[in-house]
Amino acid sequence: MGGKCPHRKVKKRRYSHKTARLAKFLGDRKPLPLDEDLPGMGQYYCLHCDRYFANAAVRDEHFKTKRHKKRYVH
């Protein structure tokens, strides 16, 4: 009567390369150069959203927002 969900294969395929995509972002984490013109001297940066933040607390709060989660590569 039933069977497996037809969307399961697509969903599985979407997440199968998750580690490969994350390695691109987590691989080279070099310290950012100081820049007085940017917020927080350019040290608090969101790679996915291309935004600078004033301090780590604001950046960490940004990571919880819907805007960041929609841009974040899963």
Residue frames as a rotation matrix with the C-alpha (Angstrom) as fourth column:
MET 1
0.567 0.824 0.000 0.00
0.824 -0.567 0.000 0.00
0.000 0.000 -1.000 0.00
GLY 2
0.859 -0.229 -0.458 2.48
-0.051 -0.929 0.368 2.64
-0.510 -0.292 -0.809 1.05
GLY 3
0.526 -0.780 0.338 6.14
0.759 0.253 -0.600 2.71
0.383 0.572 0.725 0.34
LYS 4
-0.285 -0.723 -0.629 8.96
0.876 -0.463 0.135 5.07
-0.388 -0.513 0.766 0.92
CYS 5
0.531 0.421 -0.736 8.50
0.213 -0.907 -0.364 8.77
-0.820 0.037 -0.571 0.59
PRO 6
0.666 -0.256 0.701 9.41
0.742 0.123 -0.659 9.85
0.083 0.959 0.271 -2.98
HIS 7
0.811 -0.354 0.467 11.20
-0.250 -0.930 -0.269 12.94
0.530 0.102 -0.842 -1.70
ARG 8
0.869 -0.466 0.164 13.55
-0.023 0.292 0.956 10.96
-0.494 -0.835 0.243 0.53
LYS 9
0.373 -0.762 0.530 16.10
0.913 0.404 -0.061 10.35
-0.168 0.506 0.846 -2.24
VAL 10
0.371 -0.189 0.909 16.26
0.416 -0.842 -0.345 14.02
0.830 0.506 -0.234 -3.11
LYS 11
0.886 0.004 0.464 16.60
-0.382 -0.561 0.734 15.01
0.263 -0.828 -0.496 0.52
LYS 12
0.737 -0.648 0.191 19.37
0.340 0.600 0.724 12.48
-0.584 -0.469 0.663 1.07
ARG 13
0.297 -0.620 0.726 21.22
0.921 -0.013 -0.388 13.68
0.250 0.785 0.567 -2.02
ARG 14
0.659 0.029 0.752 21.05
0.034 -0.999 0.009 17.27
0.752 0.020 -0.659 -0.79
TYR 15
0.812 -0.289 0.507 22.82
-0.577 -0.271 0.771 16.43
-0.085 -0.918 -0.387 2.48
SER 16
0.876 -0.469 0.110 25.32
0.470 0.882 0.023 13.89
-0.107 0.032 0.994 1.16
HIS 17
0.123 -0.869 0.480 27.89
0.731 -0.248 -0.635 16.54
0.671 0.429 0.605 0.24
LYS 18
0.930 0.336 0.149 27.44
0.149 -0.715 0.683 18.60
0.336 -0.613 -0.715 3.38
THR 19
0.622 -0.746 -0.237 30.93
0.392 0.035 0.919 17.93
-0.678 -0.665 0.314 4.71
ALA 20
-0.137 -0.686 0.714 32.57
0.987 -0.037 0.154 18.75
-0.079 0.726 0.683 1.39
ARG 21
0.316 0.328 0.890 30.83
0.488 -0.861 0.144 22.13
0.814 0.388 -0.432 1.27
LEU 22
0.997 0.064 -0.043 31.62
0.068 -0.457 0.887 22.91
0.037 -0.887 -0.460 4.89
ALA 23
0.341 -0.940 -0.019 35.29
0.815 0.286 0.504 22.09
-0.469 -0.188 0.863 4.38
LYS 24
0.000 -0.296 0.955 35.50
0.794 -0.580 -0.179 24.98
0.607 0.759 0.235 1.93
PHE 25
0.571 0.308 0.761 34.42
-0.097 -0.895 0.435 27.43
0.815 -0.322 -0.481 4.63
LEU 26
0.977 -0.134 0.164 36.23
-0.153 0.084 0.985 25.88
-0.146 -0.987 0.062 7.58
GLY 27
0.665 -0.741 0.096 39.51
0.705 0.579 -0.410 25.11
0.249 0.340 0.907 5.83
ASP 28
-0.402 -0.860 0.314 41.49
0.717 -0.509 -0.476 28.36
0.570 0.034 0.821 5.78
ARG 29
0.783 0.610 -0.119 40.58
0.531 -0.556 0.639 30.35
0.324 -0.564 -0.760 8.87
LYS 30
-0.353 -0.929 0.114 43.27
0.789 -0.361 -0.498 33.01
0.503 -0.086 0.860 8.95
PRO 31
-0.125 0.280 -0.952 43.10
0.738 -0.615 -0.278 36.00
-0.663 -0.738 -0.129 11.28
LEU 32
0.590 0.429 0.685 41.56
0.782 -0.516 -0.350 38.97
0.203 0.742 -0.639 9.53
PRO 33
-0.549 -0.799 0.244 43.71
0.713 -0.601 -0.361 42.09
0.435 -0.025 0.900 9.07
LEU 34
-0.216 0.428 -0.878 42.82
0.724 -0.534 -0.438 45.07
-0.656 -0.730 -0.194 11.25
ASP 35
-0.564 0.130 0.815 40.84
0.621 -0.584 0.523 47.76
0.544 0.801 0.248 9.44
GLU 36
-0.867 0.148 -0.475 39.78
0.316 -0.573 -0.756 50.86
-0.384 -0.806 0.450 11.35
ASP 37
-0.773 0.579 -0.260 37.06
-0.628 -0.635 0.450 51.72
0.095 0.511 0.854 8.83
LEU 38
-0.306 0.662 -0.684 35.08
-0.078 0.699 0.711 48.51
0.949 0.271 -0.162 9.40
PRO 39
0.536 0.552 0.639 32.89
-0.710 -0.116 0.695 47.76
0.458 -0.826 0.329 12.44
GLY 40
0.924 -0.177 0.339 34.82
-0.141 0.666 0.732 45.95
-0.356 -0.724 0.591 15.16
MET 41
0.082 -0.955 -0.284 38.12
-0.736 -0.250 0.629 46.68
-0.672 0.157 -0.724 13.39
GLY 42
0.181 0.072 -0.981 37.14
-0.925 0.350 -0.145 44.06
0.333 0.934 0.130 10.79
GLN 43
-0.782 -0.588 0.206 37.59
-0.620 0.701 -0.352 41.12
0.063 -0.403 -0.913 13.17
TYR 44
-0.519 0.688 0.508 34.00
-0.013 0.587 -0.809 39.87
-0.855 -0.426 -0.295 13.46
TYR 45
-0.547 0.167 -0.820 32.91
-0.828 -0.252 0.501 38.73
-0.123 0.953 0.276 10.00
CYS 46
0.206 0.644 0.737 30.15
-0.199 0.765 -0.613 36.45
-0.958 -0.020 0.285 8.72
LEU 47
-0.779 -0.626 0.019 31.53
-0.154 0.221 0.963 34.66
-0.607 0.748 -0.269 5.68
HIS 48
-0.524 0.640 0.562 28.13
0.804 0.589 0.079 33.50
-0.280 0.494 -0.823 4.45
CYS 49
0.549 0.830 -0.097 26.38
0.781 -0.551 -0.294 36.89
-0.298 0.086 -0.951 4.64
ASP 50
-0.178 -0.732 0.657 29.44
0.831 -0.469 -0.298 39.03
0.526 0.494 0.692 3.85
ARG 51
0.673 0.442 0.593 28.87
0.022 -0.813 0.581 41.28
0.739 -0.378 -0.557 6.89
TYR 52
-0.562 -0.818 -0.125 31.08
0.292 -0.054 -0.955 42.74
0.774 -0.573 0.269 9.60
PHE 53
0.594 0.767 -0.242 29.91
0.456 -0.074 0.887 43.14
0.662 -0.637 -0.394 13.20
ALA 54
0.470 -0.355 0.808 30.94
-0.561 -0.827 -0.037 45.38
0.682 -0.436 -0.588 16.09
ASN 55
-0.326 -0.587 0.741 31.70
-0.939 0.295 -0.179 42.54
-0.114 -0.754 -0.647 18.52
ALA 56
-0.938 -0.140 -0.317 31.48
-0.198 0.967 0.161 38.78
0.284 0.213 -0.935 18.96
ALA 57
-0.674 0.736 0.062 28.19
0.204 0.267 -0.942 38.95
-0.710 -0.622 -0.330 20.87
VAL 58
0.061 0.694 -0.717 26.42
-0.661 -0.510 -0.550 40.72
-0.748 0.508 0.428 18.00
ARG 59
-0.432 -0.288 -0.854 27.91
-0.867 0.394 0.306 38.30
0.248 0.873 -0.420 15.47
ASP 60
-0.998 0.052 -0.023 26.84
0.056 0.946 -0.319 35.28
0.005 -0.320 -0.947 17.52
GLU 61
-0.321 0.938 -0.136 23.33
-0.032 -0.154 -0.988 36.72
-0.947 -0.312 0.079 17.81
HIS 62
-0.048 0.228 -0.973 23.31
-0.944 -0.330 -0.030 37.15
-0.327 0.916 0.231 14.01
PHE 63
-0.866 -0.353 -0.353 24.12
-0.457 0.847 0.273 33.44
0.203 0.398 -0.895 13.60
LYS 64
-0.775 0.616 0.142 20.75
0.346 0.601 -0.721 32.64
-0.529 -0.509 -0.679 15.23
THR 65
-0.268 0.711 -0.650 18.68
-0.519 -0.675 -0.524 34.81
-0.812 0.197 0.550 12.88
LYS 66
0.493 0.573 0.655 16.53
0.290 0.602 -0.744 33.60
-0.821 0.556 0.131 10.03
ARG 67
0.854 -0.203 -0.479 18.39
-0.501 -0.568 -0.653 35.81
-0.140 0.798 -0.587 7.55
HIS 68
-0.169 -0.985 0.045 21.69
-0.957 0.175 0.232 34.06
-0.236 -0.003 -0.972 8.29
LYS 69
-0.297 0.085 0.951 20.17
-0.173 0.975 -0.141 30.59
-0.939 -0.206 -0.275 8.32
LYS 70
0.783 0.611 0.120 18.66
0.039 0.144 -0.989 31.12
-0.621 0.779 0.089 4.87
ARG 71
0.671 -0.601 -0.434 22.05
-0.719 -0.387 -0.577 32.07
0.179 0.699 -0.692 3.43
TYR 72
-0.076 -0.743 0.665 24.04
-0.818 0.427 0.384 29.44
-0.570 -0.515 -0.641 5.33
VAL 73
-0.055 -0.039 -0.998 25.08
-0.810 0.586 0.022 26.53
0.584 0.810 -0.064 3.12
HIS 74
0.449 0.289 0.845 23.76
-0.785 0.579 0.219 23.33
-0.426 -0.762 0.487 4.69
